[in-house]
Amino acid sequence: MQPALYDDAVWLLKELISIPSYSKEEQYTASVIEKFLNDRDVNTPRLKNNIWAVNKYYDASKPTILLNSHHDTVRPNGDYTNDPFTAIEKDGKLYGLGSNDAGGCLVSLIAAFLHFYEKDGLNYNLMLAVSAEEEISGLNGMEALLPLLRHIDFAIVGEPTQMNMAVAEKGLMVLDCNANGQSGHAAREEGVNAIYKALQDVEWFKSYRFPKVSELLGPVKMNVTMINAGTQHNVVPAVCNYTVDIRINECYTHEEVLNVILQHIQSDVTVRSMRLRATSIPLDHPLVKAGLNLGLKPFGSATMSDKALMPFPALKIGPGDSARSHMANEYIFLDDIKKGIDIYIQLLNEVVL
């Protein structure tokens, strides 16, 4: 790796940290990334706040590898003691909002793309996609961008994994549930308490276990995360609304999980979305084999990424640690960025198509 790639990557990450880029408000960081690539003679089409590019000697007859990461961030939580928009170097770390999730991954992937950008005679094409709205699984991020991109054979998705290979990722389904009763006066034996009906369903969500357990992703997990009912203390509530977060392994489809739920609960159910599916890439895929040859470890990831929206094999891997994502005083080790660039380049050199 040329030292300039690392120096430029750190410079770019510091610039990105300094600019608020909450989901749906990433226009300014998109422009910074666009200019950064244009200054290096890379042509960058743009869709809203998404930027993409292909290598200089793109050849439609060759397979294409997508390099993707996002530039939006969550909002800083209230426990920050540092300014979240000031990049601070201290003790080998770079602090700032988005430094770990997923700025370090993003700038490392951009550096790897630039390393190969002008190389002629590659066995594959490289496509870089810098996406928006990943943190909210928004409709104007990767989902909007994919139909505009050329054919893609497989992808590297940059998320903090300590440069281990997330070969599988849980899917997400969110349910909005309504338990319906009948209102009445709390002082008399009137009405049907919707909270009590909801509690029966909540207990089922807590205790039920789907029988198929993934070796990589473990069991399907269901958690009731929000609940609301009642208008005043002396009225038996007629409706209790609650929300269920369901993380689905690759052993089940969303439809299969939903069918089981509908057979066991009495509440009315509305599904927010079926978009975010569980994904996996085979261990004998050329990209995974290349990582194994480099000594990288495969694992299953419980967290979501834009990988869930990709209709082709994708490997999630990147510098940083997902345990630091969204934490106060977020940081990434500078050495991890250097290591990330090196391993991305080695992976792309090692892959045999």
C-alpha positions in Angstrom: 0.0 0.0 0.0 1.2 3.4 -0.9 1.5 5.7 2.2 -0.5 8.4 0.4 -3.5 6.1 0.3 -3.5 5.9 4.1 -2.8 9.6 4.6 -5.6 10.6 2.2 -8.0 8.2 3.9 -7.4 9.7 7.3 -7.7 13.2 5.9 -11.0 12.3 4.3 -12.3 10.7 7.5 -11.5 13.8 9.5 -13.4 15.9 6.9 -16.4 13.6 7.1 -16.4 13.7 10.9 -16.5 17.5 10.9 -19.8 17.5 8.8 -23.1 16.4 10.3 -24.5 13.6 8.0 -27.5 12.2 9.7 -29.6 9.8 7.6 -31.5 11.8 4.9 -29.2 14.8 5.6 -26.0 13.5 4.0 -25.8 16.0 1.1 -22.7 17.8 2.4 -20.6 14.6 3.0 -21.7 13.3 -0.4 -20.3 16.4 -1.9 -17.0 16.1 0.0 -16.6 12.5 -1.2 -17.6 13.4 -4.7 -14.9 16.2 -4.8 -12.3 13.9 -3.2 -12.8 11.3 -6.0 -13.1 13.9 -8.8 -9.8 15.5 -7.7 -8.3 12.1 -8.4 -9.8 12.0 -11.9 -12.6 9.5 -10.9 -15.9 10.2 -12.6 -18.7 9.9 -10.0 -22.4 9.7 -11.0 -24.7 10.7 -8.2 -28.3 9.9 -7.2 -29.5 12.1 -4.4 -26.8 11.5 -1.7 -25.4 8.3 -3.2 -22.1 8.3 -5.1 -20.7 5.6 -7.3 -17.8 4.9 -9.7 -16.2 2.2 -11.7 -12.5 1.4 -12.4 -10.9 3.2 -15.3 -10.6 0.1 -17.6 -14.1 -1.3 -16.9 -14.8 -4.2 -19.2 -18.4 -5.5 -19.4 -17.3 -9.0 -20.3 -15.6 -9.4 -16.9 -17.3 -10.0 -13.5 -17.8 -7.0 -11.3 -17.1 -6.7 -7.5 -19.0 -4.0 -5.6 -17.3 -2.1 -2.8 -19.9 -0.5 -0.6 -20.1 1.4 2.6 -22.3 4.2 3.9 -21.6 7.8 4.9 -24.7 8.6 7.1 -24.6 8.5 10.8 -27.0 8.2 13.8 -27.4 11.3 15.9 -24.9 11.6 18.8 -26.2 10.3 22.1 -26.4 12.5 25.2 -23.3 11.0 26.9 -20.8 12.6 24.5 -18.1 14.6 26.3 -16.1 15.3 23.1 -17.5 17.4 20.4 -18.9 14.7 18.0 -18.0 16.8 15.0 -14.4 17.4 15.9 -11.9 14.8 14.8 -9.5 14.2 17.7 -6.4 12.1 17.5 -5.3 10.7 20.8 -3.4 7.6 21.9 -3.6 6.1 18.5 -7.3 6.6 18.1 -9.4 8.9 16.0 -12.5 10.2 17.8 -15.6 11.6 16.2 -19.2 10.7 15.2 -19.1 8.1 12.4 -15.4 7.3 12.8 -16.1 3.7 13.6 -19.6 3.2 12.0 -18.8 3.3 9.2 -16.3 6.0 8.3 -13.2 3.9 8.8 -14.6 1.2 6.6 -15.7 3.7 4.0 -12.4 5.5 3.6 -10.5 2.2 3.6 -12.7 0.9 0.8 -12.2 4.1 -1.1 -8.4 3.8 -0.7 -8.6 0.2 -2.0 -10.7 1.3 -5.0 -8.1 4.0 -5.8 -5.3 1.5 -5.5 -6.8 -0.5 -8.3 -8.5 2.3 -10.2 -6.0 2.8 -13.0 -4.7 -0.8 -13.2 -5.2 -2.4 -16.6 -5.6 -6.1 -17.1 -7.6 -6.9 -13.9 -9.6 -10.1 -14.0 -12.6 -8.2 -12.7 -14.2 -4.8 -12.6 -14.5 -2.8 -9.4 -17.5 -0.6 -8.6 -17.5 1.7 -5.7 -20.9 2.7 -4.1 -21.0 5.2 -1.3 -24.6 5.0 0.0 -26.9 7.0 2.1 -29.7 6.2 4.6 -28.1 3.0 5.8 -28.7 3.7 9.5 -32.5 3.9 8.9 -32.7 1.4 6.1 -34.1 4.2 4.0 -35.6 3.9 0.6 -33.3 6.5 -1.0 -30.1 4.7 -0.2 -28.8 1.5 -1.6 -32.3 0.3 -2.5 -32.7 3.3 -4.9 -29.2 3.0 -6.2 -29.0 -0.7 -7.1 -31.3 -0.5 -10.2 -29.0 2.1 -11.7 -25.8 0.1 -11.3 -24.4 -2.2 -13.9 -24.4 -6.0 -13.3 -22.7 -7.0 -10.0 -21.5 -10.5 -9.3 -20.7 -10.1 -5.6 -19.9 -7.4 -3.0 -17.7 -6.4 -0.1 -19.7 -4.4 2.4 -17.7 -2.2 4.7 -19.0 -2.4 8.3 -16.9 -2.7 11.5 -16.1 -6.4 12.0 -12.5 -6.1 13.3 -11.6 -7.4 9.8 -13.3 -10.7 10.4 -15.7 -12.0 7.7 -19.4 -11.7 8.4 -20.5 -14.5 6.0 -24.1 -14.4 7.3 -26.4 -11.7 8.7 -29.7 -11.9 10.4 -32.8 -10.4 8.8 -35.2 -8.0 10.4 -39.0 -7.9 10.6 -40.9 -5.4 12.6 -44.5 -6.0 13.6 -47.0 -3.4 14.9 -49.6 -5.3 16.9 -53.0 -4.3 18.3 -54.7 -6.2 21.1 -58.4 -5.2 21.1 -60.7 -5.3 24.1 -63.7 -3.3 25.2 -63.7 -0.2 27.3 -65.5 0.1 30.6 -65.4 1.7 34.1 -62.4 0.5 36.1 -64.5 0.5 39.3 -67.0 -2.0 38.0 -66.6 -5.4 36.3 -67.0 -3.8 32.9 -65.2 -4.2 29.6 -62.4 -6.4 28.4 -58.9 -5.1 29.3 -56.8 -5.0 26.1 -53.6 -4.8 28.2 -54.4 -8.3 29.7 -55.0 -9.7 26.2 -51.7 -8.1 25.0 -49.8 -9.6 27.9 -50.8 -13.1 26.8 -49.2 -12.4 23.4 -46.2 -10.7 24.9 -45.6 -13.8 27.1 -45.8 -15.9 23.9 -43.2 -13.7 22.1 -41.0 -14.0 25.2 -41.1 -17.8 25.6 -41.6 -19.2 22.1 -38.5 -20.8 20.4 -38.3 -21.5 16.7 -36.8 -25.0 16.3 -34.3 -24.3 13.5 -31.1 -22.8 15.0 -28.4 -21.5 12.6 -24.8 -22.6 13.2 -23.7 -19.1 12.3 -26.6 -16.9 13.4 -28.1 -18.8 16.3 -31.9 -18.8 16.9 -34.6 -16.5 15.7 -35.0 -13.8 18.4 -38.2 -11.9 19.1 -38.4 -8.9 21.5 -41.4 -6.7 22.4 -39.7 -3.2 22.4 -42.6 -0.7 22.7 -46.1 -0.8 24.3 -48.8 1.8 24.7 -52.3 1.7 26.1 -55.0 3.5 28.1 -56.4 7.0 28.3 -56.9 7.6 32.0 -56.7 5.7 35.3 -60.4 4.8 35.7 -61.1 3.5 32.2 -60.5 -0.1 31.1 -58.4 0.3 27.9 -60.0 -1.0 24.7 -56.8 -1.1 22.7 -53.2 -1.9 23.5 -50.6 -1.3 20.9 -47.1 -2.9 20.9 -44.2 -3.4 18.6 -42.1 -6.5 18.1 -38.5 -6.6 16.8 -37.7 -10.0 15.2 -34.3 -11.0 14.1 -34.5 -13.9 11.6 -31.8 -16.4 10.8 -31.2 -17.9 7.3 -33.2 -21.0 8.2 -36.5 -19.2 7.8 -38.2 -16.8 5.4 -40.0 -13.8 6.8 -43.2 -15.4 5.6 -42.6 -18.6 7.5 -41.9 -16.7 10.7 -45.0 -14.5 10.3 -47.2 -17.6 9.6 -46.1 -19.2 12.9 -46.8 -15.9 14.8 -50.3 -15.5 13.3 -51.2 -19.0 14.5 -50.3 -18.3 18.1 -51.3 -14.8 19.0 -54.7 -13.1 19.2 -53.6 -9.5 18.4 -54.0 -7.9 15.0 -50.7 -7.7 13.2 -49.3 -5.2 10.7 -45.9 -5.9 9.1 -43.8 -2.8 8.5 -41.6 -4.4 5.9 -40.4 -7.6 4.4 -37.3 -6.0 2.8 -34.5 -6.8 5.2 -33.9 -10.5 4.6 -31.3 -12.8 6.3 -28.3 -13.3 4.0 -25.4 -15.6 3.7 -22.4 -16.2 1.4 -21.1 -19.8 1.0 -17.8 -20.6 2.6 -16.6 -21.9 -0.7 -17.3 -18.6 -2.5 -14.1 -17.3 -4.1 -14.2 -14.1 -2.0 -14.6 -16.1 1.3 -11.9 -18.6 0.2 -9.5 -15.6 -0.4 -10.2 -14.4 3.1 -9.7 -17.8 4.6 -6.3 -18.0 2.8 -5.4 -14.7 4.5 -6.3 -16.2 7.9 -9.5 -14.2 8.3 -12.2 -15.8 10.5 -15.8 -16.2 9.3 -18.7 -15.5 11.7 -22.5 -14.7 11.7 -23.5 -11.1 12.4 -26.6 -10.1 14.5 -26.5 -6.5 13.2 -28.0 -5.3 10.0 -26.4 -3.6 7.0 -27.2 -2.8 3.3 -26.1 -6.4 2.7 -29.7 -7.3 3.4 -30.8 -5.4 0.3 -28.4 -7.0 -2.1 -29.7 -9.7 -4.5 -26.1 -11.1 -4.9 -23.5 -12.7 -2.6 -21.9 -10.2 -0.3 -19.3 -10.3 2.4 -19.4 -7.9 5.3 -16.0 -6.9 6.6 -14.2 -3.8 7.8 -12.0 -2.1 10.3 -13.4 -1.1 13.7 -15.6 -2.8 16.2 -19.4 -2.9 16.0 -19.5 -2.8 19.9 -18.3 0.9 19.5 -21.0 1.8 17.0 -23.4 4.5 18.2 -21.5 4.8 21.5 -20.6 8.2 23.1 -17.1 9.4 22.1 -17.0 7.0 19.2 -13.5 6.2 17.9 -11.5 4.0 15.6 -7.8 3.0 16.0 -5.7 4.6 13.2 -3.8 1.3 12.8 -7.1 -0.4 12.1 -7.6 1.9 9.1 -4.1 1.0 7.8 -4.8 -2.7 8.4 -8.2 -2.3 6.7 -6.8 -0.8 3.6 -4.1 -3.6 3.4 -6.5 -6.4 3.9 -9.0 -5.1 1.4 -6.2 -4.8 -1.2 -5.0 -8.3 -0.3 -8.5 -9.8 -0.6 -8.9 -8.3 -4.1 -5.5 -9.5 -5.1 -6.2 -13.0 -3.7 -9.6 -13.6 -5.1 -9.6 -16.1 -8.0 -12.6 -15.9 -10.3 
